[in-house]
């Protein structure tokens, strides 16, 4: 097996208390879908999720972190609209930076061990 064909991969997430996932790729996927689709309902449909399931996940994060992720605007016939709060955008940005830094560190460790 040649080293050039191998890559180190890892998944990270933030946990809350007793090992329950609080924030990771799944939550980022949901938030980015809401940002792209403009509403929770449209985002849920685009990801093949139920509205209630998605809303429940978002509320859990908000309650545990003590911040709001969405600005929701009710809309008549066409439904509501949702946009990410600055705090939600910052959470995504910080998580992506953490991922990048950890991936770079993992690559260096891999190179040192497998050289």
PDB file as gemmi writes it, atoms N, CA and C in Angstrom:
CRYST1    1.000    1.000    1.000  90.00  90.00  90.00 P 1                      
ATOM      1  N   UNK A   1       0.843  -1.169   0.000  1.00  0.00           N  
ATOM      2  CA  UNK A   1       0.000   0.000   0.000  1.00  0.00           C  
ATOM      3  C   UNK A   1       0.895   1.241   0.000  1.00  0.00           C  
ATOM      4  N   UNK A   2       0.708   2.106  -0.969  1.00  0.00           N  
ATOM      5  CA  UNK A   2       1.532   3.298  -1.090  1.00  0.00           C  
ATOM      6  C   UNK A   2       0.909   4.466  -0.331  1.00  0.00           C  
ATOM      7  N   UNK A   3       1.760   5.211   0.338  1.00  0.00           N  
ATOM      8  CA  UNK A   3       1.302   6.346   1.135  1.00  0.00           C  
ATOM      9  C   UNK A   3       0.531   7.361   0.299  1.00  0.00           C  
ATOM     10  N   UNK A   4       0.945   7.566  -0.945  1.00  0.00           N  
ATOM     11  CA  UNK A   4       0.293   8.583  -1.772  1.00  0.00           C  
ATOM     12  C   UNK A   4      -1.172   8.258  -2.054  1.00  0.00           C  
ATOM     13  N   UNK A   5      -1.575   7.020  -1.900  1.00  0.00           N  
ATOM     14  CA  UNK A   5      -2.962   6.634  -2.124  1.00  0.00           C  
ATOM     15  C   UNK A   5      -3.808   6.736  -0.856  1.00  0.00           C  
ATOM     16  N   UNK A   6      -3.173   7.067   0.265  1.00  0.00           N  
ATOM     17  CA  UNK A   6      -3.877   7.135   1.540  1.00  0.00           C  
ATOM     18  C   UNK A   6      -4.092   8.580   1.969  1.00  0.00           C  
ATOM     19  N   UNK A   7      -5.223   8.813   2.607  1.00  0.00           N  
ATOM     20  CA  UNK A   7      -5.511  10.122   3.174  1.00  0.00           C  
ATOM     21  C   UNK A   7      -6.116   9.910   4.549  1.00  0.00           C  
ATOM     22  N   UNK A   8      -5.778  10.782   5.448  1.00  0.00           N  
ATOM     23  CA  UNK A   8      -6.368  10.729   6.772  1.00  0.00           C  
ATOM     24  C   UNK A   8      -7.681  11.520   6.732  1.00  0.00           C  
ATOM     25  N   UNK A   9      -8.716  10.956   7.314  1.00  0.00           N  
ATOM     26  CA  UNK A   9     -10.029  11.597   7.361  1.00  0.00           C  
ATOM     27  C   UNK A   9     -10.566  11.502   8.775  1.00  0.00           C  
ATOM     28  N   UNK A  10     -11.303  12.515   9.173  1.00  0.00           N  
ATOM     29  CA  UNK A  10     -11.930  12.468  10.484  1.00  0.00           C  
ATOM     30  C   UNK A  10     -13.179  13.330  10.483  1.00  0.00           C  
ATOM     31  N   UNK A  11     -14.044  13.015  11.416  1.00  0.00           N  
ATOM     32  CA  UNK A  11     -15.265  13.794  11.611  1.00  0.00           C  
ATOM     33  C   UNK A  11     -15.206  14.382  13.006  1.00  0.00           C  
ATOM     34  N   UNK A  12     -15.628  15.620  13.110  1.00  0.00           N  
ATOM     35  CA  UNK A  12     -15.672  16.235  14.427  1.00  0.00           C  
ATOM     36  C   UNK A  12     -17.067  16.796  14.664  1.00  0.00           C  
ATOM     37  N   UNK A  13     -17.387  16.940  15.921  1.00  0.00           N  
ATOM     38  CA  UNK A  13     -18.646  17.559  16.311  1.00  0.00           C  
ATOM     39  C   UNK A  13     -18.479  18.078  17.724  1.00  0.00           C  
ATOM     40  N   UNK A  14     -19.368  18.965  18.111  1.00  0.00           N  
ATOM     41  CA  UNK A  14     -19.381  19.483  19.467  1.00  0.00           C  
ATOM     42  C   UNK A  14     -20.456  18.732  20.234  1.00  0.00           C  
ATOM     43  N   UNK A  15     -20.098  18.303  21.430  1.00  0.00           N  
ATOM     44  CA  UNK A  15     -21.052  17.568  22.253  1.00  0.00           C  
ATOM     45  C   UNK A  15     -21.515  18.412  23.420  1.00  0.00           C  
ATOM     46  N   UNK A  16     -22.708  18.089  23.890  1.00  0.00           N  
ATOM     47  CA  UNK A  16     -23.305  18.749  25.028  1.00  0.00           C  
ATOM     48  C   UNK A  16     -23.444  17.739  26.152  1.00  0.00           C  
ATOM     49  N   UNK A  17     -22.885  18.054  27.278  1.00  0.00           N  
ATOM     50  CA  UNK A  17     -22.958  17.231  28.482  1.00  0.00           C  
ATOM     51  C   UNK A  17     -22.735  15.758  28.220  1.00  0.00           C  
ATOM     52  N   UNK A  18     -23.756  14.946  28.323  1.00  0.00           N  
ATOM     53  CA  UNK A  18     -23.624  13.482  28.320  1.00  0.00           C  
ATOM     54  C   UNK A  18     -23.438  12.906  26.923  1.00  0.00           C  
ATOM     55  N   UNK A  19     -22.548  13.490  26.146  1.00  0.00           N  
ATOM     56  CA  UNK A  19     -22.217  12.918  24.851  1.00  0.00           C  
ATOM     57  C   UNK A  19     -23.240  13.131  23.760  1.00  0.00           C  
ATOM     58  N   UNK A  20     -24.167  14.048  23.957  1.00  0.00           N  
ATOM     59  CA  UNK A  20     -25.179  14.305  22.931  1.00  0.00           C  
ATOM     60  C   UNK A  20     -24.635  15.333  21.935  1.00  0.00           C  
ATOM     61  N   UNK A  21     -24.724  15.019  20.649  1.00  0.00           N  
ATOM     62  CA  UNK A  21     -24.221  15.927  19.621  1.00  0.00           C  
ATOM     63  C   UNK A  21     -24.990  17.237  19.659  1.00  0.00           C  
ATOM     64  N   UNK A  22     -24.242  18.322  19.714  1.00  0.00           N  
ATOM     65  CA  UNK A  22     -24.844  19.643  19.706  1.00  0.00           C  
ATOM     66  C   UNK A  22     -24.678  20.305  18.343  1.00  0.00           C  
ATOM     67  N   UNK A  23     -23.481  20.212  17.779  1.00  0.00           N  
ATOM     68  CA  UNK A  23     -23.222  20.919  16.522  1.00  0.00           C  
ATOM     69  C   UNK A  23     -22.167  20.175  15.732  1.00  0.00           C  
ATOM     70  N   UNK A  24     -22.449  19.997  14.446  1.00  0.00           N  
ATOM     71  CA  UNK A  24     -21.524  19.327  13.550  1.00  0.00           C  
ATOM     72  C   UNK A  24     -22.008  19.474  12.119  1.00  0.00           C  
ATOM     73  N   UNK A  25     -21.548  18.593  11.260  1.00  0.00           N  
ATOM     74  CA  UNK A  25     -21.900  18.676   9.836  1.00  0.00           C  
ATOM     75  C   UNK A  25     -23.415  18.626   9.588  1.00  0.00           C  
ATOM     76  N   UNK A  26     -24.110  17.785  10.337  1.00  0.00           N  
ATOM     77  CA  UNK A  26     -25.552  17.679  10.140  1.00  0.00           C  
ATOM     78  C   UNK A  26     -26.264  18.985  10.407  1.00  0.00           C  
ATOM     79  N   UNK A  27     -25.887  19.650  11.477  1.00  0.00           N  
ATOM     80  CA  UNK A  27     -26.509  20.915  11.822  1.00  0.00           C  
ATOM     81  C   UNK A  27     -26.123  22.007  10.822  1.00  0.00           C  
ATOM     82  N   UNK A  28     -24.877  21.977  10.373  1.00  0.00           N  
ATOM     83  CA  UNK A  28     -24.449  22.944   9.365  1.00  0.00           C  
ATOM     84  C   UNK A  28     -25.223  22.729   8.064  1.00  0.00           C  
ATOM     85  N   UNK A  29     -25.423  21.478   7.686  1.00  0.00           N  
ATOM     86  CA  UNK A  29     -26.191  21.170   6.479  1.00  0.00           C  
ATOM     87  C   UNK A  29     -27.595  21.759   6.577  1.00  0.00           C  
ATOM     88  N   UNK A  30     -28.220  21.612   7.740  1.00  0.00           N  
ATOM     89  CA  UNK A  30     -29.559  22.167   7.953  1.00  0.00           C  
ATOM     90  C   UNK A  30     -29.537  23.683   7.837  1.00  0.00           C  
ATOM     91  N   UNK A  31     -28.613  24.326   8.530  1.00  0.00           N  
ATOM     92  CA  UNK A  31     -28.550  25.790   8.490  1.00  0.00           C  
ATOM     93  C   UNK A  31     -28.260  26.308   7.086  1.00  0.00           C  
ATOM     94  N   UNK A  32     -27.362  25.653   6.379  1.00  0.00           N  
ATOM     95  CA  UNK A  32     -27.054  26.093   5.015  1.00  0.00           C  
ATOM     96  C   UNK A  32     -28.238  25.877   4.078  1.00  0.00           C  
ATOM     97  N   UNK A  33     -29.009  24.823   4.302  1.00  0.00           N  
ATOM     98  CA  UNK A  33     -30.201  24.594   3.487  1.00  0.00           C  
ATOM     99  C   UNK A  33     -31.242  25.673   3.753  1.00  0.00           C  
ATOM    100  N   UNK A  34     -31.399  26.074   4.997  1.00  0.00           N  
ATOM    101  CA  UNK A  34     -32.346  27.148   5.327  1.00  0.00           C  
ATOM    102  C   UNK A  34     -31.903  28.439   4.666  1.00  0.00           C  
ATOM    103  N   UNK A  35     -30.615  28.716   4.747  1.00  0.00           N  
ATOM    104  CA  UNK A  35     -30.082  29.937   4.117  1.00  0.00           C  
ATOM    105  C   UNK A  35     -30.343  29.921   2.605  1.00  0.00           C  
ATOM    106  N   UNK A  36     -30.128  28.782   1.982  1.00  0.00           N  
ATOM    107  CA  UNK A  36     -30.303  28.669   0.529  1.00  0.00           C  
ATOM    108  C   UNK A  36     -31.781  28.687   0.129  1.00  0.00           C  
ATOM    109  N   UNK A  37     -32.610  27.947   0.865  1.00  0.00           N  
ATOM    110  CA  UNK A  37     -34.021  27.804   0.493  1.00  0.00           C  
ATOM    111  C   UNK A  37     -34.892  28.949   0.988  1.00  0.00           C  
ATOM    112  N   UNK A  38     -34.467  29.617   2.047  1.00  0.00           N  
ATOM    113  CA  UNK A  38     -35.223  30.759   2.550  1.00  0.00           C  
ATOM    114  C   UNK A  38     -36.300  30.433   3.573  1.00  0.00           C  
ATOM    115  N   UNK A  39     -36.492  29.156   3.864  1.00  0.00           N  
ATOM    116  CA  UNK A  39     -37.473  28.791   4.889  1.00  0.00           C  
ATOM    117  C   UNK A  39     -37.142  27.416   5.454  1.00  0.00           C  
ATOM    118  N   UNK A  40     -37.639  27.167   6.651  1.00  0.00           N  
ATOM    119  CA  UNK A  40     -37.425  25.867   7.286  1.00  0.00           C  
ATOM    120  C   UNK A  40     -38.148  24.787   6.494  1.00  0.00           C  
ATOM    121  N   UNK A  41     -39.358  25.077   6.093  1.00  0.00           N  
ATOM    122  CA  UNK A  41     -40.157  24.083   5.366  1.00  0.00           C  
ATOM    123  C   UNK A  41     -39.482  23.673   4.056  1.00  0.00           C  
ATOM    124  N   UNK A  42     -39.040  24.651   3.280  1.00  0.00           N  
ATOM    125  CA  UNK A  42     -38.380  24.353   2.002  1.00  0.00           C  
ATOM    126  C   UNK A  42     -37.061  23.619   2.238  1.00  0.00           C  
ATOM    127  N   UNK A  43     -36.331  24.011   3.282  1.00  0.00           N  
ATOM    128  CA  UNK A  43     -35.063  23.345   3.597  1.00  0.00           C  
ATOM    129  C   UNK A  43     -35.311  21.899   3.995  1.00  0.00           C  
ATOM    130  N   UNK A  44     -36.328  21.678   4.819  1.00  0.00           N  
ATOM    131  CA  UNK A  44     -36.658  20.314   5.240  1.00  0.00           C  
ATOM    132  C   UNK A  44     -36.986  19.447   4.030  1.00  0.00           C  
ATOM    133  N   UNK A  45     -37.778  19.965   3.124  1.00  0.00           N  
ATOM    134  CA  UNK A  45     -38.129  19.209   1.914  1.00  0.00           C  
ATOM    135  C   UNK A  45     -36.888  18.914   1.078  1.00  0.00           C  
ATOM    136  N   UNK A  46     -36.005  19.892   0.952  1.00  0.00           N  
ATOM    137  CA  UNK A  46     -34.809  19.704   0.118  1.00  0.00           C  
ATOM    138  C   UNK A  46     -33.874  18.645   0.696  1.00  0.00           C  
ATOM    139  N   UNK A  47     -33.935  18.453   2.012  1.00  0.00           N  
ATOM    140  CA  UNK A  47     -33.068  17.465   2.666  1.00  0.00           C  
ATOM    141  C   UNK A  47     -33.793  16.160   2.967  1.00  0.00           C  
ATOM    142  N   UNK A  48     -35.055  16.075   2.569  1.00  0.00           N  
ATOM    143  CA  UNK A  48     -35.825  14.862   2.817  1.00  0.00           C  
ATOM    144  C   UNK A  48     -36.150  14.665   4.293  1.00  0.00           C  
ATOM    145  N   UNK A  49     -36.290  15.757   5.012  1.00  0.00           N  
ATOM    146  CA  UNK A  49     -36.605  15.705   6.438  1.00  0.00           C  
ATOM    147  C   UNK A  49     -38.004  16.261   6.661  1.00  0.00           C  
ATOM    148  N   UNK A  50     -38.558  15.928   7.798  1.00  0.00           N  
ATOM    149  CA  UNK A  50     -39.815  16.528   8.197  1.00  0.00           C  
ATOM    150  C   UNK A  50     -39.568  17.884   8.836  1.00  0.00           C  
ATOM    151  N   UNK A  51     -40.532  18.772   8.679  1.00  0.00           N  
ATOM    152  CA  UNK A  51     -40.431  20.110   9.266  1.00  0.00           C  
ATOM    153  C   UNK A  51     -40.245  20.027  10.775  1.00  0.00           C  
ATOM    154  N   UNK A  52     -41.059  19.211  11.432  1.00  0.00           N  
ATOM    155  CA  UNK A  52     -41.002  19.103  12.896  1.00  0.00           C  
ATOM    156  C   UNK A  52     -39.647  18.584  13.372  1.00  0.00           C  
ATOM    157  N   UNK A  53     -39.109  17.619  12.656  1.00  0.00           N  
ATOM    158  CA  UNK A  53     -37.801  17.076  13.018  1.00  0.00           C  
ATOM    159  C   UNK A  53     -36.730  18.158  12.920  1.00  0.00           C  
ATOM    160  N   UNK A  54     -36.748  18.903  11.826  1.00  0.00           N  
ATOM    161  CA  UNK A  54     -35.762  19.958  11.629  1.00  0.00           C  
ATOM    162  C   UNK A  54     -35.936  21.043  12.687  1.00  0.00           C  
ATOM    163  N   UNK A  55     -37.159  21.452  12.904  1.00  0.00           N  
ATOM    164  CA  UNK A  55     -37.427  22.510  13.879  1.00  0.00           C  
ATOM    165  C   UNK A  55     -36.984  22.066  15.277  1.00  0.00           C  
ATOM    166  N   UNK A  56     -37.228  20.808  15.611  1.00  0.00           N  
ATOM    167  CA  UNK A  56     -36.813  20.279  16.904  1.00  0.00           C  
ATOM    168  C   UNK A  56     -35.310  20.319  17.096  1.00  0.00           C  
ATOM    169  N   UNK A  57     -34.586  19.973  16.060  1.00  0.00           N  
ATOM    170  CA  UNK A  57     -33.113  20.011  16.135  1.00  0.00           C  
ATOM    171  C   UNK A  57     -32.620  21.447  16.331  1.00  0.00           C  
ATOM    172  N   UNK A  58     -33.216  22.370  15.617  1.00  0.00           N  
ATOM    173  CA  UNK A  58     -32.819  23.774  15.731  1.00  0.00           C  
ATOM    174  C   UNK A  58     -33.115  24.318  17.124  1.00  0.00           C  
ATOM    175  N   UNK A  59     -34.295  24.021  17.654  1.00  0.00           N  
ATOM    176  CA  UNK A  59     -34.674  24.504  18.983  1.00  0.00           C  
ATOM    177  C   UNK A  59     -33.736  23.948  20.062  1.00  0.00           C  
ATOM    178  N   UNK A  60     -33.334  22.685  19.909  1.00  0.00           N  
ATOM    179  CA  UNK A  60     -32.433  22.061  20.873  1.00  0.00           C  
ATOM    180  C   UNK A  60     -31.098  22.811  20.912  1.00  0.00           C  
ATOM    181  N   UNK A  61     -30.572  23.134  19.738  1.00  0.00           N  
ATOM    182  CA  UNK A  61     -29.307  23.875  19.677  1.00  0.00           C  
ATOM    183  C   UNK A  61     -29.481  25.252  20.313  1.00  0.00           C  
ATOM    184  N   UNK A  62     -30.562  25.933  19.950  1.00  0.00           N  
ATOM    185  CA  UNK A  62     -30.802  27.275  20.479  1.00  0.00           C  
ATOM    186  C   UNK A  62     -30.908  27.260  22.005  1.00  0.00           C  
ATOM    187  N   UNK A  63     -31.648  26.318  22.537  1.00  0.00           N  
ATOM    188  CA  UNK A  63     -31.831  26.243  23.988  1.00  0.00           C  
ATOM    189  C   UNK A  63     -30.525  25.946  24.704  1.00  0.00           C  
ATOM    190  N   UNK A  64     -29.771  25.022  24.193  1.00  0.00           N  
ATOM    191  CA  UNK A  64     -28.537  24.629  24.866  1.00  0.00           C  
ATOM    192  C   UNK A  64     -27.428  25.666  24.741  1.00  0.00           C  
ATOM    193  N   UNK A  65     -27.421  26.397  23.644  1.00  0.00           N  
ATOM    194  CA  UNK A  65     -26.378  27.397  23.448  1.00  0.00           C  
ATOM    195  C   UNK A  65     -26.813  28.786  23.910  1.00  0.00           C  
ATOM    196  N   UNK A  66     -28.100  28.934  24.173  1.00  0.00           N  
ATOM    197  CA  UNK A  66     -28.601  30.224  24.647  1.00  0.00           C  
ATOM    198  C   UNK A  66     -28.548  31.318  23.607  1.00  0.00           C  
ATOM    199  N   UNK A  67     -28.796  30.954  22.354  1.00  0.00           N  
ATOM    200  CA  UNK A  67     -28.813  31.950  21.280  1.00  0.00           C  
ATOM    201  C   UNK A  67     -29.838  31.566  20.223  1.00  0.00           C  
ATOM    202  N   UNK A  68     -30.161  32.532  19.401  1.00  0.00           N  
ATOM    203  CA  UNK A  68     -31.095  32.281  18.306  1.00  0.00           C  
ATOM    204  C   UNK A  68     -30.308  32.027  17.030  1.00  0.00           C  
ATOM    205  N   UNK A  69     -30.753  31.039  16.257  1.00  0.00           N  
ATOM    206  CA  UNK A  69     -30.100  30.692  14.998  1.00  0.00           C  
ATOM    207  C   UNK A  69     -30.786  31.321  13.800  1.00  0.00           C  
ATOM    208  N   UNK A  70     -32.079  31.603  13.948  1.00  0.00           N  
ATOM    209  CA  UNK A  70     -32.866  32.078  12.816  1.00  0.00           C  
ATOM    210  C   UNK A  70     -33.644  33.332  13.147  1.00  0.00           C  
ATOM    211  N   UNK A  71     -33.822  34.136  12.129  1.00  0.00           N  
ATOM    212  CA  UNK A  71     -34.779  35.231  12.175  1.00  0.00           C  
ATOM    213  C   UNK A  71     -35.937  34.762  11.317  1.00  0.00           C  
ATOM    214  N   UNK A  72     -37.093  34.600  11.948  1.00  0.00           N  
ATOM    215  CA  UNK A  72     -38.260  34.058  11.245  1.00  0.00           C  
ATOM    216  C   UNK A  72     -39.263  35.159  11.005  1.00  0.00           C  
ATOM    217  N   UNK A  73     -39.779  35.172   9.797  1.00  0.00           N  
ATOM    218  CA  UNK A  73     -40.818  36.132   9.436  1.00  0.00           C  
ATOM    219  C   UNK A  73     -42.021  35.356   8.937  1.00  0.00           C  
ATOM    220  N   UNK A  74     -43.140  35.598   9.567  1.00  0.00           N  
ATOM    221  CA  UNK A  74     -44.363  34.915   9.133  1.00  0.00           C  
ATOM    222  C   UNK A  74     -44.850  35.567   7.852  1.00  0.00           C  
ATOM    223  N   UNK A  75     -45.356  34.723   6.971  1.00  0.00           N  
ATOM    224  CA  UNK A  75     -45.862  35.236   5.700  1.00  0.00           C  
ATOM    225  C   UNK A  75     -47.189  34.598   5.380  1.00  0.00           C  
ATOM    226  N   UNK A  76     -48.102  35.280   4.926  1.00  0.00           N  
ATOM    227  CA  UNK A  76     -49.448  34.787   4.641  1.00  0.00           C  
ATOM    228  C   UNK A  76     -49.506  33.542   3.787  1.00  0.00           C  
ATOM    229  N   UNK A  77     -50.036  33.660   2.598  1.00  0.00           N  
ATOM    230  CA  UNK A  77     -50.289  32.534   1.700  1.00  0.00           C  
ATOM    231  C   UNK A  77     -49.005  31.803   1.323  1.00  0.00           C  
ATOM    232  N   UNK A  78     -47.936  32.527   1.098  1.00  0.00           N  
ATOM    233  CA  UNK A  78     -46.700  31.907   0.632  1.00  0.00           C  
ATOM    234  C   UNK A  78     -45.889  31.279   1.757  1.00  0.00           C  
ATOM    235  N   UNK A  79     -46.346  31.417   2.991  1.00  0.00           N  
ATOM    236  CA  UNK A  79     -45.600  30.842   4.106  1.00  0.00           C  
ATOM    237  C   UNK A  79     -44.598  31.823   4.656  1.00  0.00           C  
ATOM    238  N   UNK A  80     -43.777  31.354   5.573  1.00  0.00           N  
ATOM    239  CA  UNK A  80     -42.815  32.230   6.219  1.00  0.00           C  
ATOM    240  C   UNK A  80     -41.463  32.224   5.561  1.00  0.00           C  
ATOM    241  N   UNK A  81     -40.622  33.028   6.131  1.00  0.00           N  
ATOM    242  CA  UNK A  81     -39.258  33.157   5.624  1.00  0.00           C  
ATOM    243  C   UNK A  81     -38.319  33.060   6.819  1.00  0.00           C  
ATOM    244  N   UNK A  82     -37.182  32.467   6.636  1.00  0.00           N  
ATOM    245  CA  UNK A  82     -36.178  32.365   7.695  1.00  0.00           C  
ATOM    246  C   UNK A  82     -34.810  32.693   7.129  1.00  0.00           C  
ATOM    247  N   UNK A  83     -34.058  33.449   7.902  1.00  0.00           N  
ATOM    248  CA  UNK A  83     -32.663  33.747   7.551  1.00  0.00           C  
ATOM    249  C   UNK A  83     -31.810  33.469   8.782  1.00  0.00           C  
ATOM    250  N   UNK A  84     -30.557  33.166   8.554  1.00  0.00           N  
ATOM    251  CA  UNK A  84     -29.645  32.885   9.658  1.00  0.00           C  
ATOM    252  C   UNK A  84     -29.291  34.166  10.396  1.00  0.00           C  
ATOM    253  N   UNK A  85     -29.204  34.049  11.715  1.00  0.00           N  
ATOM    254  CA  UNK A  85     -28.744  35.173  12.517  1.00  0.00           C  
ATOM    255  C   UNK A  85     -27.237  35.323  12.341  1.00  0.00           C  
ATOM    256  N   UNK A  86     -26.709  36.491  12.685  1.00  0.00           N  
ATOM    257  CA  UNK A  86     -25.253  36.642  12.651  1.00  0.00           C  
ATOM    258  C   UNK A  86     -24.553  35.607  13.541  1.00  0.00           C  
ATOM    259  N   UNK A  87     -25.173  35.239  14.668  1.00  0.00           N  
ATOM    260  CA  UNK A  87     -24.598  34.235  15.561  1.00  0.00           C  
ATOM    261  C   UNK A  87     -24.513  32.868  14.887  1.00  0.00           C  
ATOM    262  N   UNK A  88     -25.546  32.502  14.137  1.00  0.00           N  
ATOM    263  CA  UNK A  88     -25.533  31.218  13.418  1.00  0.00           C  
ATOM    264  C   UNK A  88     -24.432  31.218  12.361  1.00  0.00           C  
ATOM    265  N   UNK A  89     -24.305  32.315  11.643  1.00  0.00           N  
ATOM    266  CA  UNK A  89     -23.255  32.410  10.619  1.00  0.00           C  
ATOM    267  C   UNK A  89     -21.872  32.325  11.255  1.00  0.00           C  
ATOM    268  N   UNK A  90     -21.718  32.943  12.423  1.00  0.00           N  
ATOM    269  CA  UNK A  90     -20.445  32.896  13.128  1.00  0.00           C  
ATOM    270  C   UNK A  90     -20.145  31.484  13.629  1.00  0.00           C  
ATOM    271  N   UNK A  91     -21.172  30.777  14.112  1.00  0.00           N  
ATOM    272  CA  UNK A  91     -20.983  29.387  14.543  1.00  0.00           C  
ATOM    273  C   UNK A  91     -20.462  28.533  13.394  1.00  0.00           C  
ATOM    274  N   UNK A  92     -21.055  28.695  12.223  1.00  0.00           N  
ATOM    275  CA  UNK A  92     -20.624  27.933  11.048  1.00  0.00           C  
ATOM    276  C   UNK A  92     -19.183  28.292  10.698  1.00  0.00           C  
ATOM    277  N   UNK A  93     -18.890  29.577  10.690  1.00  0.00           N  
ATOM    278  CA  UNK A  93     -17.541  30.039  10.343  1.00  0.00           C  
ATOM    279  C   UNK A  93     -16.500  29.479  11.312  1.00  0.00           C  
ATOM    280  N   UNK A  94     -16.793  29.536  12.605  1.00  0.00           N  
ATOM    281  CA  UNK A  94     -15.845  29.032  13.603  1.00  0.00           C  
ATOM    282  C   UNK A  94     -15.685  27.517  13.501  1.00  0.00           C  
ATOM    283  N   UNK A  95     -16.785  26.815  13.259  1.00  0.00           N  
ATOM    284  CA  UNK A  95     -16.706  25.363  13.143  1.00  0.00           C  
ATOM    285  C   UNK A  95     -15.875  24.971  11.925  1.00  0.00           C  
ATOM    286  N   UNK A  96     -16.082  25.667  10.809  1.00  0.00           N  
ATOM    287  CA  UNK A  96     -15.290  25.394   9.594  1.00  0.00           C  
ATOM    288  C   UNK A  96     -13.804  25.660   9.849  1.00  0.00           C  
ATOM    289  N   UNK A  97     -13.490  26.725  10.584  1.00  0.00           N  
ATOM    290  CA  UNK A  97     -12.089  27.024  10.908  1.00  0.00           C  
ATOM    291  C   UNK A  97     -11.503  25.923  11.786  1.00  0.00           C  
ATOM    292  N   UNK A  98     -12.285  25.443  12.747  1.00  0.00           N  
ATOM    293  CA  UNK A  98     -11.839  24.338  13.597  1.00  0.00           C  
ATOM    294  C   UNK A  98     -11.557  23.097  12.761  1.00  0.00           C  
ATOM    295  N   UNK A  99     -12.468  22.782  11.842  1.00  0.00           N  
ATOM    296  CA  UNK A  99     -12.274  21.632  10.957  1.00  0.00           C  
ATOM    297  C   UNK A  99     -10.985  21.762  10.155  1.00  0.00           C  
ATOM    298  N   UNK A 100     -10.771  22.927   9.568  1.00  0.00           N  
ATOM    299  CA  UNK A 100      -9.574  23.137   8.746  1.00  0.00           C  
ATOM    300  C   UNK A 100      -8.301  22.980   9.567  1.00  0.00           C  
ATOM    301  N   UNK A 101      -8.278  23.585  10.749  1.00  0.00           N  
ATOM    302  CA  UNK A 101      -7.090  23.491  11.596  1.00  0.00           C  
ATOM    303  C   UNK A 101      -6.828  22.052  12.023  1.00  0.00           C  
ATOM    304  N   UNK A 102      -7.876  21.334  12.405  1.00  0.00           N  
ATOM    305  CA  UNK A 102      -7.701  19.944  12.818  1.00  0.00           C  
ATOM    306  C   UNK A 102      -7.279  19.058  11.654  1.00  0.00           C  
ATOM    307  N   UNK A 103      -7.806  19.309  10.475  1.00  0.00           N  
ATOM    308  CA  UNK A 103      -7.407  18.530   9.298  1.00  0.00           C  
ATOM    309  C   UNK A 103      -5.938  18.767   8.967  1.00  0.00           C  
ATOM    310  N   UNK A 104      -5.490  20.020   9.034  1.00  0.00           N  
ATOM    311  CA  UNK A 104      -4.072  20.317   8.784  1.00  0.00           C  
ATOM    312  C   UNK A 104      -3.187  19.621   9.818  1.00  0.00           C  
ATOM    313  N   UNK A 105      -3.599  19.670  11.083  1.00  0.00           N  
ATOM    314  CA  UNK A 105      -2.827  19.013  12.137  1.00  0.00           C  
ATOM    315  C   UNK A 105      -2.801  17.503  11.921  1.00  0.00           C  
ATOM    316  N   UNK A 106      -3.925  16.921  11.541  1.00  0.00           N  
ATOM    317  CA  UNK A 106      -3.994  15.472  11.304  1.00  0.00           C  
ATOM    318  C   UNK A 106      -3.092  15.074  10.146  1.00  0.00           C  
ATOM    319  N   UNK A 107      -3.046  15.882   9.099  1.00  0.00           N  
ATOM    320  CA  UNK A 107      -2.176  15.584   7.957  1.00  0.00           C  
ATOM    321  C   UNK A 107      -0.704  15.612   8.369  1.00  0.00           C  
ATOM    322  N   UNK A 108      -0.329  16.581   9.198  1.00  0.00           N  
ATOM    323  CA  UNK A 108       1.057  16.660   9.672  1.00  0.00           C  
ATOM    324  C   UNK A 108       1.405  15.447  10.526  1.00  0.00           C  
ATOM    325  N   UNK A 109       0.509  15.070  11.404  1.00  0.00           N  
ATOM    326  CA  UNK A 109       0.744  13.897  12.253  1.00  0.00           C  
ATOM    327  C   UNK A 109       0.841  12.646  11.397  1.00  0.00           C  
ATOM    328  N   UNK A 110      -0.052  12.527  10.421  1.00  0.00           N  
ATOM    329  CA  UNK A 110      -0.029  11.379   9.504  1.00  0.00           C  
ATOM    330  C   UNK A 110       1.311  11.308   8.785  1.00  0.00           C  
ATOM    331  N   UNK A 111       1.738  12.447   8.240  1.00  0.00           N  
ATOM    332  CA  UNK A 111       3.018  12.468   7.516  1.00  0.00           C  
ATOM    333  C   UNK A 111       4.187  12.073   8.425  1.00  0.00           C  
ATOM    334  N   UNK A 112       4.168  12.548   9.663  1.00  0.00           N  
ATOM    335  CA  UNK A 112       5.237  12.216  10.595  1.00  0.00           C  
ATOM    336  C   UNK A 112       5.245  10.727  10.929  1.00  0.00           C  
ATOM    337  N   UNK A 113       4.091  10.156  11.129  1.00  0.00           N  
ATOM    338  CA  UNK A 113       4.004   8.751  11.522  1.00  0.00           C  
ATOM    339  C   UNK A 113       4.222   7.810  10.347  1.00  0.00           C  
ATOM    340  N   UNK A 114       3.710   8.148   9.181  1.00  0.00           N  
ATOM    341  CA  UNK A 114       3.768   7.240   8.035  1.00  0.00           C  
ATOM    342  C   UNK A 114       4.883   7.558   7.051  1.00  0.00           C  
ATOM    343  N   UNK A 115       5.768   8.484   7.398  1.00  0.00           N  
ATOM    344  CA  UNK A 115       6.891   8.804   6.493  1.00  0.00           C  
ATOM    345  C   UNK A 115       7.932   7.703   6.524  1.00  0.00           C  
TER     346      UNK A 115                                                      
END                                                                             
